[in-house]
Amino acid sequence: MIGVQPTVGPPLPSQLTSKDSAGKTVTVLVHQAKPANILIHSAKLVLADAQGNVFATPNTSVTLTPPGAAVSQAASQTGPTPNLTINIQGQVQKP
């Protein structure tokens, strides 16, 4: 399960935007220049970041801050807004 909680306001919905053999892409629209906590939970899967670093607990929180409006316009020519990649490493081994 993936959820997004801005620092102020109600939780934000995520939406599946694409799915292929490489995985799924989920998109969440957030306010510009406002930090948002990405909450990740899986009791059955071992999850890791894009570099392969396994999350230490089944409940992980990552904070991303999107750029402001002026920065977004300049960045659209040089690169995308921040994103978070989560990889499934396998299933949790039962003791």
C-alpha positions in Angstrom: 0.0 0.0 0.0 1.3 3.5 -0.8 -0.2 6.6 0.6 0.7 10.3 0.5 0.2 12.7 3.4 1.0 16.4 2.8 2.4 18.2 5.9 -0.9 20.1 6.0 -4.3 18.8 4.8 -5.9 15.4 4.2 -4.2 12.4 2.6 -3.8 12.5 -1.2 -5.0 9.7 -3.4 -2.7 7.7 -5.7 -3.7 6.6 -9.1 -2.3 3.8 -11.2 -1.1 5.5 -14.4 0.6 2.6 -16.2 1.4 -1.1 -15.9 3.8 -3.3 -17.9 6.2 -6.2 -17.5 8.6 -3.8 -15.7 6.1 -2.9 -13.0 3.5 -0.3 -12.2 3.6 3.5 -12.1 1.5 5.3 -9.6 1.0 9.0 -9.7 0.1 11.4 -7.0 -0.5 15.1 -7.6 0.9 17.2 -4.7 1.0 21.0 -4.0 4.0 22.8 -5.4 6.9 23.5 -2.9 5.1 21.7 -0.1 6.7 18.6 1.5 4.7 15.4 1.2 5.4 12.2 3.1 5.2 9.1 1.0 4.0 6.3 3.3 4.9 2.7 2.2 3.7 -0.4 3.9 4.0 -4.1 3.0 3.9 -6.9 5.5 4.4 -9.6 2.8 7.0 -8.1 0.4 10.6 -7.0 0.9 10.8 -3.5 -0.6 13.9 -1.4 -1.5 14.7 1.9 -3.0 16.0 2.5 -6.6 19.6 1.7 -5.5 18.6 -1.6 -3.9 18.8 -0.5 -0.3 16.2 -2.6 1.5 13.8 -0.7 3.8 14.5 -1.6 7.4 10.9 -2.0 8.5 7.6 -2.9 6.8 6.5 0.7 7.4 8.6 3.3 5.7 8.2 7.0 5.2 10.0 9.1 2.6 9.6 12.9 2.4 9.8 14.6 -1.0 9.4 18.3 -1.7 8.3 19.3 -5.2 9.7 22.5 -6.7 7.7 25.8 -6.7 5.9 27.1 -9.8 8.9 29.2 -11.1 11.3 26.3 -10.5 8.9 23.8 -12.2 8.8 25.8 -15.4 12.6 26.0 -15.6 13.0 22.4 -14.6 10.6 21.2 -17.2 13.3 22.0 -19.8 16.0 20.3 -17.8 14.4 17.3 -16.1 11.4 15.9 -14.3 9.9 16.7 -10.9 11.0 14.5 -8.0 10.0 10.8 -8.1 10.4 7.8 -5.9 11.2 4.3 -7.2 10.3 1.3 -5.0 11.5 -2.2 -6.0 10.1 -5.5 -4.8 13.1 -7.7 -3.7 11.0 -10.7 -2.8 8.7 -12.0 -0.1 9.1 -11.7 3.6 10.5 -14.9 5.0 8.4 -16.3 7.9 10.4 -17.3 11.0 
